Amino acid sequence: MSDFVSRVTNKLDSKGRVSIPAAFRAVLDYEEAKFLYCCPTLDMQAIDAGGSRFQGAIRDRLAQFETFSEDHEFLSTALLGESENLKIDTDGRVTLSDALKEHAGITTHVTFVGQGYKFQIWAPERFETYRNEAKIRVRELRRRLGATSSGSPNSGADT
């Protein structure tokens, strides 16, 4: 099974549509996705998107909570109630709703970022800020893990 990988920036056209990157469409086709499932991220100004694996991950997460519990209600509202199914046209484009664009701060360009079972949709400038922070945090994490794991072939290596 293929994963969503890489990063691509595309422009919104005059009708507000954006082309899903071809490699991402191939994964959606493999998953037999009839639409693009999108929801605002819980803690960032971006959009989580994907097909059946992404929806399955949401179902799996919700299943960890007792049905009708307050936590289940809050999480299902955030992950399902705020979600949208976007129709993918024959040219592989989707139209992002105003609500999704507003949440992510998208105006003219969109950055697609692969994350394995799902991908994220960002305003390019917001993604660059997030990407820089992610690099710093990954370096810190690697240092912490390197300090606690002995015998690792890459312990202490700076890659």
C-alpha positions in Angstrom: 0.0 0.0 0.0 1.3 3.5 -0.9 1.6 6.3 1.5 1.2 10.0 1.0 4.7 11.4 0.9 6.4 14.6 -0.2 5.4 18.2 -0.4 3.8 20.1 -3.3 2.5 23.6 -3.6 -0.2 24.4 -6.1 -2.2 27.5 -7.0 -5.9 27.9 -6.6 -7.5 28.6 -10.0 -10.0 31.4 -10.7 -12.9 29.2 -9.6 -11.2 28.4 -6.3 -10.2 24.8 -7.3 -6.8 23.3 -6.6 -5.2 20.2 -8.2 -4.4 17.4 -5.8 -0.9 16.3 -6.6 -0.7 13.3 -8.9 1.1 11.1 -6.4 -1.6 11.9 -3.8 -4.3 11.1 -6.3 -2.7 7.7 -7.0 -2.9 6.9 -3.3 -6.6 8.0 -3.2 -7.3 5.9 -6.3 -5.6 2.9 -4.6 -7.9 3.4 -1.6 -10.8 3.7 -4.0 -11.7 7.1 -2.5 -14.7 8.6 -4.2 -14.1 12.0 -2.5 -11.5 13.7 -0.4 -12.3 13.6 3.3 -11.1 16.8 5.0 -11.3 18.2 8.5 -9.6 21.2 10.3 -6.6 20.0 12.3 -7.2 20.0 16.0 -4.2 22.1 17.1 -2.8 23.8 14.0 -4.1 26.1 11.3 -4.1 23.4 8.6 -6.5 20.8 7.1 -6.1 17.0 7.6 -7.2 15.1 4.4 -7.2 11.6 3.0 -9.2 8.6 2.0 -10.3 5.4 3.7 -7.2 4.9 5.9 -7.6 8.4 7.4 -11.2 7.8 8.0 -10.4 4.5 9.6 -7.8 6.1 11.9 -10.6 8.5 13.1 -13.0 5.6 13.7 -10.3 3.7 15.6 -9.6 6.8 17.8 -13.3 7.3 18.5 -13.7 3.6 19.4 -11.3 4.1 22.3 -14.0 6.2 24.1 -17.3 5.0 25.5 -20.1 5.9 23.1 -22.0 8.9 24.3 -19.3 9.8 26.8 -18.4 13.5 27.0 -14.9 12.8 25.5 -16.4 10.9 22.6 -18.9 13.7 21.9 -16.2 16.3 21.9 -13.9 14.4 19.7 -16.6 13.3 17.3 -17.8 16.9 17.0 -14.2 18.0 16.2 -13.3 15.2 13.8 -16.6 14.4 12.2 -18.9 17.4 12.7 -16.3 19.9 11.3 -15.4 17.6 8.4 -16.3 17.8 4.8 -16.3 15.3 1.9 -14.9 17.2 -1.1 -15.8 15.9 -4.6 -12.7 15.2 -6.8 -13.4 16.3 -10.3 -12.2 14.4 -13.4 -9.1 16.5 -13.6 -8.2 15.7 -10.0 -9.2 19.0 -8.5 -11.2 19.9 -5.4 -12.9 23.1 -4.3 -12.0 24.0 -0.7 -14.9 25.4 1.3 -14.7 28.9 2.7 -14.6 27.4 6.2 -11.6 25.2 5.4 -9.8 28.0 3.7 -10.5 30.4 6.6 -9.2 27.8 9.2 -6.0 27.3 7.3 -5.5 30.9 6.1 -5.5 29.8 2.5 -5.8 32.5 -0.1 -4.0 31.9 -3.5 -1.7 28.9 -3.0 -2.0 25.5 -1.2 0.8 23.3 0.1 0.1 19.6 0.3 2.2 17.7 2.9 2.3 13.9 2.9 2.0 12.2 6.3 1.7 8.5 5.4 -1.9 7.5 6.0 -3.1 11.1 5.5 -1.9 14.4 4.2 -2.2 18.0 5.3 -3.2 21.1 3.4 -1.6 24.4 4.4 -1.2 28.0 3.4 2.4 27.9 2.2 3.8 30.6 4.5 2.2 28.9 7.6 3.6 25.6 6.6 7.1 27.1 6.3 6.8 28.4 9.9 5.6 25.0 11.1 8.3 23.1 9.1 11.1 25.2 10.7 9.7 24.5 14.1 9.3 20.8 13.3 13.0 20.6 12.3 14.1 22.1 15.6 11.9 19.8 17.6 13.1 16.7 15.6 16.7 17.6 16.3 15.9 18.0 20.0 14.1 14.7 20.0 17.0 12.9 18.2 19.4 14.3 20.8 17.2 13.0 23.7 16.7 9.6 22.1 20.4 9.4 21.2 21.3 10.1 24.8 19.1 7.3 26.2 19.6 4.6 23.5 22.8 2.7 23.6 24.0 0.4 20.9 22.1 2.3 18.2 24.0 2.3 14.9 23.4 6.0 14.5 23.8 7.1 18.2 25.3 10.5 18.2 25.4 10.7 14.4 24.2 14.1 13.1 22.2 13.3 9.9 
